[in-house]
Amino acid sequence: MELLLFGLSALLMLISTFFFIVSGIGLVRMPDLYMRMSATSKAATLGAACAFLAGALYFYDNPSVALRVFAGILFIFATAPIGAHMIGRASYARGVKVWEGAVIDEMKGCYDRSTYSFYSSPQQHQTAAAPPDESGPAAQAPTATSRRTTP
Amino acid sequence: MNDYQEMLQLFMIYVILPLLTIGMLLTLWRLVRGPTFADRVVALDKLSVMAIGLILAYGIGLDRPVYVDIALIVAMLSFLATVGFGYYIERRV
């Protein structure tokens, strides 16, 4: 029984180390910030989850450790995509270059630098940005005025 | 404390920790080299995620369950650091 648990723990730790090294190689070799981010946010998350599981299997006679491992895996799986999304969005907004071999850049021109927000198409961006400058207060939609008066 | 446990602890100390160190050195290369600031932030994020694995391997090697708590706290702090850096990259003038 102990041999099985400890062997599984060692195997999970080896798998976790493998994923960590693979994500490190991806971080060094990938040509682009966004590809590097995909390498780290997927493989490193899986590696951390495997390391947590190895800890749970090693401390099998201590149930509170298993609870903490469960919370840790849940937390990492929830927060790693959020962090990667924030970094990717911010760096695209600040103009970090996409790899020159990329086939399509669907978000070109969809970012409005004055409001720090993305729009789903460049035309929508222009129509949404235009009205506050040229139209009078009577022509404005009630939602816009209510949004402006709220502090 | 029996033979299997001791073997696993020696395995963690003498096999897993050097392999993790190789991965951390690869990440450190990107942290030093990275052409943009966002590259360094991504490398720092991955370095802290790898620190979780390092802390867990070390905790198994020393037979101390407290290290699992430390790994959990490092995970939370690394998420906070990533969110803060993302906000800083987007809003900086």
gemmi code that builds the backbone of each chain (N, CA, C; Angstrom):
import gemmi

chains = {
    "A": [
        ("MET", (0.835, -1.210, 0.000), (0.000, 0.000, 0.000), (0.866, 1.254, 0.000)),
        ("GLU", (1.811, 1.301, 0.903), (2.690, 2.463, 0.952), (3.555, 2.554, -0.286)),
        ("LEU", (3.975, 1.402, -0.775), (4.790, 1.408, -1.996), (4.008, 2.006, -3.150)),
        ("LEU", (2.716, 1.624, -3.234), (1.883, 2.151, -4.317), (1.717, 3.670, -4.197)),
        ("LEU", (1.403, 4.121, -2.967), (1.172, 5.561, -2.787), (2.433, 6.366, -3.057)),
        ("PHE", (3.553, 5.895, -2.517), (4.790, 6.654, -2.706), (5.272, 6.583, -4.145)),
        ("GLY", (5.053, 5.437, -4.788), (5.426, 5.339, -6.202), (4.598, 6.268, -7.059)),
        ("LEU", (3.279, 6.349, -6.745), (2.431, 7.282, -7.495), (2.850, 8.721, -7.237)),
        ("SER", (3.235, 8.999, -5.997), (3.691, 10.357, -5.674), (4.941, 10.724, -6.472)),
        ("ALA", (5.898, 9.780, -6.528), (7.123, 10.042, -7.294), (6.810, 10.201, -8.773)),
        ("LEU", (5.873, 9.390, -9.278), (5.519, 9.479, -10.696), (4.861, 10.821, -11.012)),
        ("LEU", (3.954, 11.260, -10.119), (3.301, 12.548, -10.352), (4.298, 13.699, -10.294)),
        ("MET", (5.274, 13.586, -9.380), (6.274, 14.650, -9.297), (7.139, 14.670, -10.549)),
        ("LEU", (7.437, 13.479, -11.092), (8.211, 13.442, -12.343), (7.416, 14.062, -13.490)),
        ("ILE", (6.108, 13.742, -13.553), (5.272, 14.333, -14.605), (5.235, 15.848, -14.458)),
        ("SER", (5.119, 16.317, -13.226), (5.083, 17.764, -12.997), (6.385, 18.431, -13.434)),
        ("THR", (7.522, 17.760, -13.112), (8.806, 18.316, -13.534), (8.941, 18.332, -15.043)),
        ("PHE", (8.427, 17.263, -15.686), (8.446, 17.220, -17.149), (7.669, 18.388, -17.742)),
        ("PHE", (6.475, 18.651, -17.200), (5.684, 19.757, -17.740), (6.357, 21.094, -17.481)),
        ("PHE", (6.988, 21.234, -16.308), (7.680, 22.492, -16.029), (8.823, 22.714, -17.018)),
        ("ILE", (9.590, 21.664, -17.294), (10.726, 21.832, -18.206), (10.234, 22.096, -19.624)),
        ("VAL", (9.135, 21.407, -20.014), (8.583, 21.659, -21.351), (8.113, 23.100, -21.477)),
        ("SER", (7.471, 23.616, -20.433), (7.020, 25.007, -20.522), (8.205, 25.971, -20.493)),
        ("GLY", (9.300, 25.579, -19.817), (10.495, 26.427, -19.870), (11.106, 26.458, -21.259)),
        ("ILE", (11.143, 25.288, -21.919), (11.664, 25.245, -23.293), (10.770, 26.075, -24.214)),
        ("GLY", (9.437, 25.955, -24.001), (8.525, 26.767, -24.806), (8.733, 28.247, -24.576)),
        ("LEU", (8.996, 28.618, -23.330), (9.218, 30.028, -23.021), (10.476, 30.541, -23.691)),
        ("VAL", (11.489, 29.686, -23.831), (12.727, 30.152, -24.465), (12.603, 30.147, -25.986)),
        ("ARG", (11.934, 29.136, -26.557), (11.999, 28.918, -27.996), (10.896, 29.600, -28.799)),
        ("MET", (9.754, 29.920, -28.168), (8.636, 30.471, -28.931), (8.963, 31.873, -29.443)),
        ("PRO", (8.464, 32.237, -30.630), (8.900, 33.496, -31.238), (8.136, 34.729, -30.796)),
        ("ASP", (7.121, 34.594, -29.962), (6.139, 35.646, -29.818), (5.670, 35.671, -28.362)),
        ("LEU", (5.316, 36.831, -27.859), (4.846, 36.909, -26.469), (3.606, 36.061, -26.248)),
        ("TYR", (2.688, 36.068, -27.235), (1.410, 35.380, -27.021), (1.597, 33.870, -27.037)),
        ("MET", (2.496, 33.374, -27.886), (2.784, 31.936, -27.878), (3.494, 31.535, -26.598)),
        ("ARG", (4.423, 32.377, -26.140), (5.102, 32.083, -24.875), (4.112, 32.020, -23.741)),
        ("MET", (3.120, 32.925, -23.780), (2.138, 32.942, -22.717), (1.281, 31.693, -22.749)),
        ("SER", (0.964, 31.190, -23.948), (0.186, 29.951, -23.999), (1.000, 28.792, -23.436)),
        ("ALA", (2.322, 28.762, -23.733), (3.159, 27.685, -23.192), (3.181, 27.720, -21.675)),
        ("THR", (3.357, 28.905, -21.089), (3.443, 28.937, -19.630), (2.095, 28.686, -18.981)),
        ("SER", (1.030, 29.289, -19.527), (-0.220, 29.214, -18.770), (-0.843, 27.835, -18.845)),
        ("LYS", (-0.556, 27.044, -19.864), (-1.127, 25.690, -19.884), (-0.228, 24.689, -19.188)),
        ("ALA", (1.016, 24.579, -19.649), (1.875, 23.510, -19.143), (2.265, 23.744, -17.687)),
        ("ALA", (2.518, 25.009, -17.313), (2.935, 25.241, -15.939), (1.785, 25.031, -14.963)),
        ("THR", (0.550, 25.336, -15.399), (-0.594, 25.068, -14.538), (-0.763, 23.574, -14.289)),
        ("LEU", (-0.630, 22.799, -15.357), (-0.733, 21.347, -15.190), (0.386, 20.813, -14.303)),
        ("GLY", (1.589, 21.377, -14.443), (2.697, 20.941, -13.601), (2.458, 21.250, -12.139)),
        ("ALA", (1.925, 22.428, -11.840), (1.656, 22.771, -10.446), (0.573, 21.877, -9.872)),
        ("ALA", (-0.455, 21.548, -10.687), (-1.518, 20.667, -10.198), (-0.965, 19.281, -9.894)),
        ("CYS", (-0.076, 18.764, -10.758), (0.526, 17.447, -10.507), (1.395, 17.479, -9.258)),
        ("ALA", (2.110, 18.594, -9.013), (2.937, 18.684, -7.810), (2.068, 18.678, -6.552)),
        ("PHE", (0.939, 19.403, -6.619), (0.015, 19.396, -5.478), (-0.515, 17.988, -5.209)),
        ("LEU", (-0.868, 17.255, -6.294), (-1.394, 15.903, -6.112), (-0.333, 14.978, -5.515)),
        ("ALA", (0.923, 15.178, -5.914), (1.992, 14.368, -5.331), (2.115, 14.629, -3.839)),
        ("GLY", (1.964, 15.895, -3.431), (1.987, 16.207, -2.006), (0.839, 15.549, -1.264)),
        ("ALA", (-0.359, 15.554, -1.883), (-1.507, 14.914, -1.230), (-1.289, 13.419, -1.073)),
        ("LEU", (-0.666, 12.774, -2.065), (-0.439, 11.326, -1.956), (0.654, 11.010, -0.941)),
        ("TYR", (1.611, 11.918, -0.793), (2.665, 11.625, 0.184), (2.144, 11.772, 1.607)),
        ("PHE", (1.401, 12.853, 1.888), (0.852, 13.052, 3.235), (-0.534, 12.425, 3.312)),
        ("TYR", (-0.639, 11.122, 2.991), (-1.967, 10.496, 2.899), (-2.600, 10.291, 4.261)),
        ("ASP", (-1.819, 10.277, 5.356), (-2.398, 10.070, 6.679), (-2.828, 11.378, 7.338)),
        ("ASN", (-2.822, 12.468, 6.563), (-3.157, 13.779, 7.121), (-4.252, 14.398, 6.257)),
        ("PRO", (-5.531, 14.262, 6.635), (-6.599, 14.670, 5.717), (-6.649, 16.170, 5.464)),
        ("SER", (-6.153, 16.989, 6.390), (-6.233, 18.433, 6.174), (-5.323, 18.851, 5.008)),
        ("VAL", (-4.237, 18.107, 4.806), (-3.373, 18.395, 3.664), (-4.114, 18.154, 2.358)),
        ("ALA", (-4.928, 17.104, 2.334), (-5.697, 16.816, 1.116), (-6.677, 17.941, 0.828)),
        ("LEU", (-7.262, 18.498, 1.889), (-8.195, 19.614, 1.696), (-7.464, 20.831, 1.132)),
        ("ARG", (-6.286, 21.112, 1.676), (-5.527, 22.262, 1.175), (-5.086, 22.036, -0.267)),
        ("VAL", (-4.734, 20.793, -0.588), (-4.332, 20.493, -1.968), (-5.493, 20.706, -2.919)),
        ("PHE", (-6.692, 20.302, -2.478), (-7.874, 20.518, -3.314), (-8.101, 22.013, -3.547)),
        ("ALA", (-8.006, 22.787, -2.462), (-8.187, 24.239, -2.604), (-7.119, 24.843, -3.507)),
        ("GLY", (-5.896, 24.369, -3.366), (-4.817, 24.921, -4.186), (-4.993, 24.618, -5.657)),
        ("ILE", (-5.392, 23.383, -5.995), (-5.590, 23.037, -7.406), (-6.731, 23.859, -7.998)),
        ("LEU", (-7.804, 23.982, -7.201), (-8.947, 24.768, -7.681), (-8.533, 26.221, -7.914)),
        ("PHE", (-7.752, 26.760, -6.983), (-7.324, 28.154, -7.090), (-6.431, 28.365, -8.305)),
        ("ILE", (-5.497, 27.451, -8.514), (-4.577, 27.620, -9.658), (-5.331, 27.490, -10.968)),
        ("PHE", (-6.238, 26.519, -11.047), (-6.995, 26.361, -12.290), (-7.908, 27.547, -12.543)),
        ("ALA", (-8.342, 28.232, -11.489), (-9.215, 29.383, -11.704), (-8.417, 30.624, -12.056)),
        ("THR", (-7.250, 30.813, -11.457), (-6.580, 32.102, -11.597), (-5.553, 32.155, -12.722)),
        ("ALA", (-4.994, 31.025, -13.150), (-3.969, 31.094, -14.199), (-4.526, 31.637, -15.524)),
        ("PRO", (-5.726, 31.211, -15.991), (-6.253, 31.830, -17.221), (-6.574, 33.299, -17.054)),
        ("ILE", (-7.006, 33.714, -15.848), (-7.329, 35.127, -15.640), (-6.067, 35.976, -15.752)),
        ("GLY", (-4.998, 35.506, -15.118), (-3.748, 36.262, -15.193), (-3.211, 36.327, -16.602)),
        ("ALA", (-3.251, 35.200, -17.326), (-2.748, 35.190, -18.700), (-3.597, 36.102, -19.579)),
        ("HIS", (-4.907, 36.112, -19.359), (-5.785, 36.978, -20.144), (-5.471, 38.445, -19.885)),
        ("MET", (-5.226, 38.783, -18.611), (-4.935, 40.189, -18.303), (-3.632, 40.628, -18.944)),
        ("ILE", (-2.594, 39.777, -18.847), (-1.308, 40.160, -19.439), (-1.437, 40.272, -20.955)),
        ("GLY", (-2.129, 39.316, -21.594), (-2.258, 39.347, -23.039), (-3.036, 40.545, -23.522)),
        ("ARG", (-4.135, 40.855, -22.845), (-4.956, 42.005, -23.219), (-4.181, 43.305, -23.053)),
        ("ALA", (-3.485, 43.425, -21.923), (-2.755, 44.663, -21.669), (-1.613, 44.836, -22.665)),
        ("SER", (-0.898, 43.739, -22.969), (0.241, 43.910, -23.867), (-0.229, 44.126, -25.296)),
        ("TYR", (-1.378, 43.545, -25.689), (-1.904, 43.857, -27.029), (-2.353, 45.311, -27.096)),
        ("ALA", (-2.942, 45.785, -26.010), (-3.383, 47.171, -26.007), (-2.213, 48.134, -26.070)),
        ("ARG", (-1.086, 47.773, -25.476), (0.078, 48.643, -25.501), (0.933, 48.431, -26.737)),
        ("GLY", (0.501, 47.572, -27.670), (1.174, 47.485, -28.942), (2.350, 46.533, -29.006)),
        ("VAL", (2.318, 45.457, -28.236), (3.347, 44.429, -28.394), (3.095, 43.701, -29.707)),
        ("LYS", (4.165, 43.529, -30.502), (4.010, 43.009, -31.864), (3.609, 41.528, -31.869)),
        ("VAL", (2.688, 41.192, -32.789), (2.379, 39.796, -33.077), (3.462, 39.280, -34.012)),
        ("TRP", (3.745, 37.978, -33.930), (4.787, 37.357, -34.746), (4.514, 37.620, -36.231)),
        ("GLU", (5.584, 37.926, -36.999), (5.358, 38.316, -38.402), (4.867, 37.164, -39.262)),
        ("GLY", (4.997, 35.923, -38.815), (4.465, 34.789, -39.556), (3.010, 34.498, -39.261)),
        ("ALA", (2.386, 35.289, -38.404), (0.989, 35.041, -38.063), (0.091, 35.329, -39.257)),
        ("VAL", (-0.955, 34.512, -39.445), (-1.776, 34.623, -40.645), (-2.795, 35.747, -40.510)),
        ("ILE", (-3.406, 35.860, -39.346), (-4.493, 36.829, -39.204), (-4.403, 37.488, -37.831)),
        ("ASP", (-4.731, 38.771, -37.785), (-4.799, 39.493, -36.523), (-6.199, 40.095, -36.438)),
        ("GLU", (-7.096, 39.393, -35.775), (-8.506, 39.772, -35.828), (-8.828, 40.990, -34.992)),
        ("MET", (-7.935, 41.384, -34.105), (-8.256, 42.489, -33.209), (-7.603, 43.785, -33.639)),
        ("LYS", (-7.148, 43.842, -34.884), (-6.466, 45.057, -35.349), (-7.449, 46.221, -35.409)),
        ("GLY", (-7.147, 47.298, -34.729), (-7.984, 48.491, -34.765), (-9.209, 48.450, -33.888)),
        ("CYS", (-9.328, 47.454, -33.021), (-10.525, 47.341, -32.194), (-10.333, 47.932, -30.812)),
        ("TYR", (-9.177, 48.507, -30.534), (-8.923, 48.995, -29.185), (-9.061, 50.509, -29.145)),
        ("ASP", (-9.798, 51.006, -28.161), (-9.952, 52.434, -27.976), (-9.074, 52.863, -26.807)),
        ("ARG", (-8.056, 53.658, -27.119), (-7.059, 53.962, -26.096), (-7.601, 54.950, -25.057)),
        ("SER", (-8.652, 55.726, -25.430), (-9.131, 56.720, -24.470), (-10.015, 56.091, -23.395)),
        ("THR", (-10.697, 54.995, -23.736), (-11.560, 54.363, -22.730), (-11.003, 53.052, -22.219)),
        ("TYR", (-9.827, 52.638, -22.671), (-9.198, 51.384, -22.253), (-10.103, 50.183, -22.489)),
        ("SER", (-10.805, 50.147, -23.640), (-11.694, 49.007, -23.841), (-11.613, 48.542, -25.290)),
        ("PHE", (-11.920, 47.267, -25.485), (-11.942, 46.663, -26.809), (-13.358, 46.668, -27.352)),
        ("TYR", (-13.487, 46.832, -28.685), (-14.783, 46.684, -29.328), (-14.699, 45.515, -30.287)),
        ("SER", (-15.866, 44.953, -30.633), (-15.826, 43.706, -31.381), (-15.532, 43.935, -32.855)),
        ("SER", (-15.604, 45.184, -33.353), (-15.196, 45.454, -34.727), (-14.725, 46.895, -34.813)),
        ("PRO", (-13.884, 47.237, -35.798), (-13.387, 48.609, -35.900), (-14.491, 49.624, -36.152)),
        ("GLN", (-15.556, 49.263, -36.927), (-16.634, 50.222, -37.207), (-17.389, 50.555, -35.931)),
        ("GLN", (-17.649, 49.535, -35.147), (-18.354, 49.762, -33.890), (-17.547, 50.674, -32.973)),
        ("HIS", (-16.271, 50.549, -33.046), (-15.386, 51.402, -32.267), (-15.551, 52.865, -32.653)),
        ("GLN", (-15.625, 53.131, -33.979), (-15.752, 54.526, -34.410), (-17.109, 55.104, -34.045)),
        ("THR", (-18.194, 54.360, -34.244), (-19.510, 54.897, -33.916), (-19.670, 55.073, -32.418)),
        ("ALA", (-19.041, 54.219, -31.648), (-19.178, 54.364, -30.204), (-18.362, 55.532, -29.691)),
        ("ALA", (-17.268, 55.858, -30.377), (-16.410, 56.927, -29.888), (-16.878, 58.289, -30.387)),
        ("ALA", (-17.677, 58.342, -31.498), (-18.014, 59.609, -32.122), (-19.007, 60.469, -31.322)),
        ("PRO", (-20.179, 59.970, -30.856), (-21.266, 60.846, -30.401), (-20.911, 61.873, -29.340)),
        ("PRO", (-20.081, 61.656, -28.336), (-19.899, 62.689, -27.307), (-19.303, 63.972, -27.832)),
        ("ASP", (-18.660, 63.957, -29.026), (-18.012, 65.162, -29.508), (-18.960, 66.064, -30.288)),
        ("GLU", (-19.762, 65.489, -31.205), (-20.442, 66.330, -32.178), (-21.934, 66.505, -31.904)),
        ("SER", (-22.601, 65.602, -31.245), (-24.047, 65.723, -31.066), (-24.359, 66.515, -29.801)),
        ("GLY", (-25.493, 67.256, -29.841), (-25.885, 68.069, -28.702), (-26.474, 67.223, -27.586)),
        ("PRO", (-26.843, 67.862, -26.489), (-27.394, 67.108, -25.359), (-28.761, 66.516, -25.653)),
        ("ALA", (-29.550, 67.139, -26.595), (-30.871, 66.598, -26.894), (-30.783, 65.319, -27.700)),
        ("ALA", (-29.715, 65.194, -28.535), (-29.608, 64.030, -29.408), (-29.048, 62.815, -28.677)),
        ("GLN", (-28.567, 63.020, -27.492), (-27.916, 61.899, -26.823), (-28.930, 60.934, -26.228)),
        ("ALA", (-28.547, 59.691, -26.175), (-29.428, 58.668, -25.627), (-29.520, 58.838, -24.110)),
        ("PRO", (-30.658, 58.480, -23.520), (-30.803, 58.646, -22.071), (-29.792, 57.800, -21.286)),
        ("THR", (-29.377, 56.671, -21.862), (-28.402, 55.857, -21.140), (-27.075, 56.594, -21.028)),
        ("ALA", (-26.723, 57.347, -22.106), (-25.444, 58.051, -22.062), (-25.472, 59.162, -21.018)),
        ("THR", (-26.615, 59.914, -20.963), (-26.683, 60.996, -19.981), (-26.690, 60.442, -18.559)),
        ("SER", (-27.421, 59.348, -18.356), (-27.468, 58.795, -17.013), (-26.094, 58.280, -16.615)),
        ("ARG", (-25.365, 57.730, -17.609), (-24.030, 57.247, -17.277), (-23.106, 58.428, -16.962)),
        ("ARG", (-23.370, 59.588, -17.627), (-22.467, 60.716, -17.402), (-22.734, 61.363, -16.059)),
        ("THR", (-24.009, 61.387, -15.619), (-24.303, 62.070, -14.361), (-23.919, 61.228, -13.152)),
        ("THR", (-23.881, 59.930, -13.320), (-23.513, 59.115, -12.160), (-22.032, 59.360, -11.822)),
        ("PRO", (-21.729, 59.490, -10.577), (-20.328, 59.794, -10.211), (-19.389, 58.641, -10.516)),
    ],
    "B": [
        ("MET", (8.516, 5.810, 9.708), (9.661, 5.977, 8.789), (10.156, 4.623, 8.331)),
        ("ASN", (9.987, 4.335, 7.085), (10.484, 3.048, 6.575), (11.310, 3.294, 5.311)),
        ("ASP", (11.621, 2.203, 4.644), (12.542, 2.290, 3.514), (11.959, 3.065, 2.339)),
        ("TYR", (10.674, 2.768, 2.044), (10.064, 3.408, 0.882), (10.017, 4.914, 1.051)),
        ("GLN", (9.645, 5.337, 2.256), (9.541, 6.774, 2.512), (10.900, 7.448, 2.372)),
        ("GLU", (11.908, 6.782, 2.906), (13.249, 7.367, 2.809), (13.712, 7.446, 1.350)),
        ("MET", (13.384, 6.396, 0.589), (13.745, 6.421, -0.831), (13.050, 7.566, -1.560)),
        ("LEU", (11.771, 7.779, -1.222), (11.038, 8.866, -1.885), (11.618, 10.223, -1.521)),
        ("GLN", (12.006, 10.367, -0.245), (12.581, 11.652, 0.156), (13.907, 11.904, -0.537)),
        ("LEU", (14.734, 10.866, -0.633), (16.008, 11.040, -1.340), (15.779, 11.338, -2.811)),
        ("PHE", (14.738, 10.679, -3.385), (14.401, 10.936, -4.796), (14.016, 12.391, -5.005)),
        ("MET", (13.205, 12.922, -4.063), (12.791, 14.319, -4.192), (13.998, 15.249, -4.103)),
        ("ILE", (14.872, 14.986, -3.147), (15.984, 15.921, -2.938), (16.999, 15.830, -4.075)),
        ("TYR", (17.318, 14.604, -4.509), (18.453, 14.465, -5.419), (18.068, 14.368, -6.887)),
        ("VAL", (16.793, 14.140, -7.212), (16.405, 14.049, -8.626), (15.488, 15.199, -9.022)),
        ("ILE", (14.430, 15.416, -8.228), (13.419, 16.392, -8.640), (13.940, 17.823, -8.518)),
        ("LEU", (14.614, 18.112, -7.419), (15.071, 19.496, -7.236), (16.070, 19.943, -8.306)),
        ("PRO", (17.065, 19.142, -8.718), (17.933, 19.591, -9.825), (17.192, 19.753, -11.144)),
        ("LEU", (16.222, 18.849, -11.423), (15.479, 18.998, -12.676), (14.652, 20.285, -12.669)),
        ("LEU", (14.024, 20.569, -11.518), (13.268, 21.816, -11.423), (14.185, 23.022, -11.556)),
        ("THR", (15.405, 22.885, -11.053), (16.350, 23.998, -11.175), (16.710, 24.263, -12.626)),
        ("ILE", (16.805, 23.185, -13.434), (17.065, 23.380, -14.868), (15.931, 24.184, -15.510)),
        ("GLY", (14.692, 23.797, -15.189), (13.553, 24.534, -15.732), (13.538, 25.981, -15.289)),
        ("MET", (13.918, 26.219, -14.014), (13.924, 27.600, -13.531), (15.024, 28.401, -14.206)),
        ("LEU", (16.135, 27.763, -14.542), (17.194, 28.492, -15.247), (16.742, 28.888, -16.647)),
        ("LEU", (15.998, 27.979, -17.325), (15.453, 28.333, -18.640), (14.542, 29.551, -18.532)),
        ("THR", (13.686, 29.537, -17.494), (12.786, 30.672, -17.308), (13.549, 31.946, -16.991)),
        ("LEU", (14.614, 31.803, -16.204), (15.418, 32.965, -15.831), (16.094, 33.580, -17.047)),
        ("TRP", (16.432, 32.740, -18.024), (17.026, 33.279, -19.255), (16.045, 34.209, -19.953)),
        ("ARG", (14.783, 33.790, -20.009), (13.786, 34.656, -20.642), (13.548, 35.902, -19.806)),
        ("LEU", (13.644, 35.767, -18.482), (13.442, 36.940, -17.616), (14.546, 37.966, -17.824)),
        ("VAL", (15.777, 37.505, -18.053), (16.873, 38.448, -18.266), (16.828, 39.003, -19.682)),
        ("ARG", (16.529, 38.145, -20.666), (16.662, 38.490, -22.064), (15.484, 39.278, -22.607)),
        ("GLY", (14.269, 38.934, -22.109), (12.986, 39.307, -22.698), (12.941, 40.652, -23.384)),
        ("PRO", (12.541, 40.709, -24.654), (12.599, 41.979, -25.379), (11.632, 43.022, -24.832)),
        ("THR", (10.454, 42.608, -24.407), (9.506, 43.592, -23.887), (9.296, 43.367, -22.395)),
        ("PHE", (8.640, 44.344, -21.785), (8.349, 44.240, -20.353), (7.364, 43.112, -20.077)),
        ("ALA", (6.411, 42.880, -20.995), (5.413, 41.835, -20.780), (6.050, 40.457, -20.790)),
        ("ASP", (7.124, 40.268, -21.586), (7.835, 38.991, -21.567), (8.395, 38.710, -20.181)),
        ("ARG", (8.954, 39.742, -19.569), (9.513, 39.549, -18.228), (8.429, 39.226, -17.222)),
        ("VAL", (7.253, 39.862, -17.390), (6.161, 39.574, -16.456), (5.700, 38.128, -16.598)),
        ("VAL", (5.609, 37.650, -17.850), (5.209, 36.254, -18.067), (6.238, 35.304, -17.465)),
        ("ALA", (7.527, 35.634, -17.635), (8.570, 34.779, -17.071), (8.515, 34.789, -15.548)),
        ("LEU", (8.225, 35.940, -14.964), (8.126, 36.023, -13.502), (6.949, 35.212, -12.986)),
        ("ASP", (5.830, 35.254, -13.729), (4.658, 34.475, -13.358), (4.978, 32.984, -13.381)),
        ("LYS", (5.660, 32.546, -14.431), (6.003, 31.135, -14.528), (7.022, 30.745, -13.456)),
        ("LEU", (7.912, 31.670, -13.119), (8.902, 31.382, -12.075), (8.210, 31.144, -10.732)),
        ("SER", (7.165, 31.940, -10.463), (6.487, 31.737, -9.178), (5.644, 30.476, -9.192)),
        ("VAL", (5.115, 30.087, -10.363), (4.386, 28.817, -10.425), (5.354, 27.649, -10.234)),
        ("MET", (6.574, 27.793, -10.778), (7.565, 26.734, -10.571), (8.034, 26.697, -9.133)),
        ("ALA", (8.012, 27.837, -8.445), (8.387, 27.853, -7.035), (7.417, 27.018, -6.212)),
        ("ILE", (6.139, 26.943, -6.658), (5.171, 26.090, -5.965), (5.623, 24.629, -6.015)),
        ("GLY", (5.997, 24.173, -7.215), (6.474, 22.802, -7.341), (7.742, 22.554, -6.543)),
        ("LEU", (8.625, 23.551, -6.521), (9.880, 23.419, -5.763), (9.593, 23.298, -4.264)),
        ("ILE", (8.679, 24.145, -3.767), (8.353, 24.118, -2.343), (7.706, 22.790, -1.970)),
        ("LEU", (6.837, 22.278, -2.859), (6.185, 20.998, -2.541), (7.193, 19.859, -2.538)),
        ("ALA", (8.108, 19.853, -3.498), (9.129, 18.794, -3.517), (10.017, 18.875, -2.288)),
        ("TYR", (10.344, 20.091, -1.884), (11.171, 20.259, -0.695), (10.425, 19.827, 0.566)),
        ("GLY", (9.121, 20.132, 0.620), (8.323, 19.709, 1.765), (8.210, 18.204, 1.867)),
        ("ILE", (8.080, 17.527, 0.716), (8.065, 16.062, 0.750), (9.433, 15.540, 1.178)),
        ("GLY", (10.497, 16.196, 0.683), (11.834, 15.750, 1.049), (12.142, 15.908, 2.521)),
        ("LEU", (11.539, 16.925, 3.162), (11.779, 17.123, 4.596), (10.695, 16.508, 5.468)),
        ("ASP", (9.624, 15.962, 4.850), (8.509, 15.354, 5.582), (7.807, 16.376, 6.487)),
        ("ARG", (7.543, 17.554, 5.957), (6.840, 18.598, 6.722), (5.584, 18.992, 5.949)),
        ("PRO", (4.382, 18.756, 6.509), (3.158, 19.126, 5.787), (2.919, 20.628, 5.710)),
        ("VAL", (3.660, 21.415, 6.503), (3.423, 22.863, 6.521), (3.736, 23.482, 5.164)),
        ("TYR", (4.632, 22.843, 4.400), (5.050, 23.425, 3.133), (3.912, 23.494, 2.114)),
        ("VAL", (2.876, 22.671, 2.306), (1.722, 22.765, 1.406), (1.020, 24.103, 1.592)),
        ("ASP", (0.929, 24.554, 2.836), (0.336, 25.879, 3.090), (1.156, 26.975, 2.431)),
        ("ILE", (2.473, 26.838, 2.528), (3.334, 27.866, 1.923), (3.136, 27.898, 0.416)),
        ("ALA", (2.983, 26.723, -0.198), (2.758, 26.668, -1.647), (1.450, 27.354, -2.014)),
        ("LEU", (0.416, 27.142, -1.194), (-0.884, 27.785, -1.443), (-0.746, 29.305, -1.382)),
        ("ILE", (-0.011, 29.796, -0.387), (0.136, 31.249, -0.237), (0.950, 31.828, -1.392)),
        ("VAL", (1.963, 31.090, -1.839), (2.748, 31.567, -2.986), (1.879, 31.648, -4.230)),
        ("ALA", (0.960, 30.679, -4.394), (0.047, 30.715, -5.543), (-0.811, 31.968, -5.504)),
        ("MET", (-1.364, 32.282, -4.323), (-2.213, 33.473, -4.222), (-1.419, 34.741, -4.497)),
        ("LEU", (-0.220, 34.838, -3.943), (0.570, 36.066, -4.137), (0.995, 36.218, -5.588)),
        ("SER", (1.275, 35.101, -6.269), (1.684, 35.220, -7.670), (0.514, 35.693, -8.517)),
        ("PHE", (-0.698, 35.268, -8.179), (-1.858, 35.768, -8.933), (-2.026, 37.265, -8.723)),
        ("LEU", (-1.852, 37.708, -7.465), (-1.958, 39.147, -7.197), (-0.916, 39.932, -7.987)),
        ("ALA", (0.318, 39.416, -8.016), (1.381, 40.115, -8.733), (1.079, 40.178, -10.218)),
        ("THR", (0.523, 39.086, -10.789), (0.216, 39.090, -12.209), (-0.863, 40.109, -12.542)),
        ("VAL", (-1.903, 40.171, -11.704), (-2.978, 41.126, -11.963), (-2.468, 42.557, -11.849)),
        ("GLY", (-1.621, 42.799, -10.841), (-1.070, 44.144, -10.690), (-0.209, 44.548, -11.856)),
        ("PHE", (0.628, 43.630, -12.339), (1.475, 43.943, -13.483), (0.648, 44.162, -14.741)),
        ("GLY", (-0.424, 43.362, -14.923), (-1.281, 43.544, -16.091), (-1.936, 44.910, -16.089)),
        ("TYR", (-2.435, 45.324, -14.926), (-3.038, 46.650, -14.807), (-2.009, 47.727, -15.098)),
        ("TYR", (-0.790, 47.536, -14.602), (0.264, 48.539, -14.798), (0.659, 48.637, -16.268)),
        ("ILE", (0.750, 47.488, -16.960), (1.131, 47.517, -18.375), (0.081, 48.262, -19.183)),
        ("GLU", (-1.221, 48.032, -18.854), (-2.255, 48.653, -19.680), (-2.384, 50.149, -19.408)),
        ("ARG", (-2.300, 50.585, -18.175), (-2.607, 51.975, -17.843), (-1.405, 52.895, -17.802)),
        ("ARG", (-0.217, 52.395, -17.969), (0.933, 53.280, -17.792), (1.018, 54.249, -18.969)),
        ("VAL", (1.434, 55.441, -18.715), (1.451, 56.475, -19.760), (2.848, 56.577, -20.362)),
    ],
}
model = gemmi.Model(1)
for chain_id, residues in chains.items():
    chain = gemmi.Chain(chain_id)
    for i, (resn, *xyz) in enumerate(residues, 1):
        res = gemmi.Residue()
        res.name, res.seqid = resn, gemmi.SeqId(i, " ")
        for name, pos in zip(("N", "CA", "C"), xyz):
            atom = gemmi.Atom()
            atom.name, atom.element = name, gemmi.Element(name[0])
            atom.pos, atom.b_iso = gemmi.Position(*pos), 0.0
            res.add_atom(atom)
        chain.add_residue(res)
    model.add_chain(chain)
structure = gemmi.Structure()
structure.add_model(model)
structure.setup_entities()
